[in-house]
Amino acid sequence: MKYLLLIHGSGGGAVQDWLDYARAVREAGILVAGEAPADPSLATSVTVGAGGERVVTDGPEDREALSGFYVIDVPDLDAATDWAARCPGARGGTVVVRPVAEYA
Amino acid sequence: MTGDVGASVEAIFREERGRLLAALVRRFGDLDLAEEVTSEAIEAALLKWPVDGVPASPGAWLMTTARRRAVDRLRRDKAYAARLALLQVEADRAAPADPGADGGLPDERLRLFFTCAHPALPEVDRGALTLRYLAGLTTVEVARAYLVPVETMAKRLVRAKKKISGARIPFRVPEPRELPGRLPGVLRAVYSIFTEGYAASAGPDLLRHDLAEEALRLGRILHRLLPAEREVTGLLALMLLTHARRAARTGPEGELVLLEDQDRSRWDRAMIDEGEPLVVRALTGGPPGPYGVQAAIAALHSTAADAASTDWPQIVHLYDVLRSLTPSPVVDLNRAVAIAMRDGPQAGLTLLDALAGEPRLRGLHVYPAARAELLRRLGRLPEAAEAFREALGLAGSEPERRHLRARLDELP
C-alpha cells in the first residue's frame, strides 16, 4: 500500500541525516517518489475564479508548511509510521502519514 | 419477549464472538467481512443448535460455518475478493503466518487487542472498539455502556473501522522491541472501560456495573494471552482488588461510602484472594510499572482490618514510586491523603494547599472533598463546610452527591 509522508516544519537534522534517510528508503526498495520544495520564499500561488480568471500571487511564505514528501510502498500503517519516525523531519517537526487513494 | 431471549443468547456467545472474530480477521484480513460472517454463524447456531443439539466442538462449528459464509461472499464479489487476496499477500509479507496456525482454533485475540487500541485511532474510541470486538458486546450495548445514543456510537465505530481498513492498521502483535510502547495503550483501553464502570454509579447503575465486569473479563483474557507481562498482571490485580470492594462502596441510601468507613466484611474475599498473588507477580522480577504499584496500594488496603491499622507509611512510599512513574496532580492528591493518615491532618492539608490552582485538578470534586475532610478533622468547621459545598457543586454522580450532602449535614 502506498503512503504519502508529508514532512512539515523546518525540522531538525543535518544534511547528512537527510541523505542517509533517502538512501535507506531507496535501498529498502519502498521508494515511489520523494521531493523537497525549494525555499518557501520562492512559492507562487495560483487560483482560478468562477469566471475563469487566473489569479497568480506571491507566497505563501509559510515556514511550517510542507517541507518535503515521500511516497513509499509498504505493507501497512505500522511500517509507514516506522519510516516516518526514522525521517529526520520528525525530530522537531511532524511527519503526517496519509494513505494514497486507490482508484481501481 | 423474543428480544429478551435474543439478548441473553447474545451474552452467551460473547466470549465465542470475540474469539471467532479475531480468528476470521486473521484469516481474511478484513474486519467488516469477519464481523458479518461472525454474526451469520451465530445466527445459524441459534437456529440449528436447539434442533440438532450443541455440536461437540461449538467453536469449530462456528468457525467452519463462518468461513463457508465468507468464501460464499467472496465468490459472489470478485473485486472484493481480489482486494482481500492482495491484502493477505501483503500482510503475509509483513508477518509470516504462525506455524501450525491452521491446526485447531488458535487464539488470535491478542492481535485484535492491539488493533483496537492502536495509537492511530482516537483514544476515546479505543475502549468502545475493545468492548465491541473483544468483549463481543453489540453496538447497542456499547452505546448503553457509554451512555451515548446508539446512532452516535454506531457512527464512531464505523468511522474507526474505516480508518482501520482505509489506513491499513494491521492486525498484528507488536514485536518485543515495540511492546513497551504499545502495551500501555492496550492496558489503558481496558482500564478506561473499568473506570467508566465506576465513574457514575448513578442512573442505570446495574449496566455500569456490567462494564466493570466486562473490563475484568478482558483483563483475564489479556492475562492469559500475555502471562509474562507484569503490567498486564498488575492491571488485572488492580481491577480485582478494586472491584472486590463494590458491595461496600455504597450505603443503604445509595450514597458513596469512603474507604475508611467501609464495612470490610462485605468485601469480596474470593476476588481479593485471586488478586493478591497477582500483585506479588506484578512486582517481582524487575522495576514495577504503574498498574503494579496501584495494585500494591490496593492490596495494602485489602489486608488491613481497618483504616487505623493500615500500613500508611508503605502506602506513602508506593505513592512516591507511582509519582516517579506517572507524575500527576491526582497522584499527588492521593499521596497527600495518605500522608494525612500517616502524619496527621495538618501535614496532609499543607500538601493539598500547595496543589491549589493546579489546572489539572480544576473542576474535580475530589480536591475540595479531600480538603473538606482534613479541615473537618482539624476542627476548622466553617472552612470544612465551605469546601464540602464547593465539592458538591462539582460532583457529578448521585452517590457522590449524597455522600457529600450527608457529610455537610453532619458538621456540628
Interface residues (C-beta under 8 A of the other chain):
Chain A: M1 P75 D76 L77 D78 A79 T81 V97 P99 A104
Chain B: A79 R83 E90 A91 R93 A94 H118 A120 G166 A167 R168 I169 P170 R172 P174
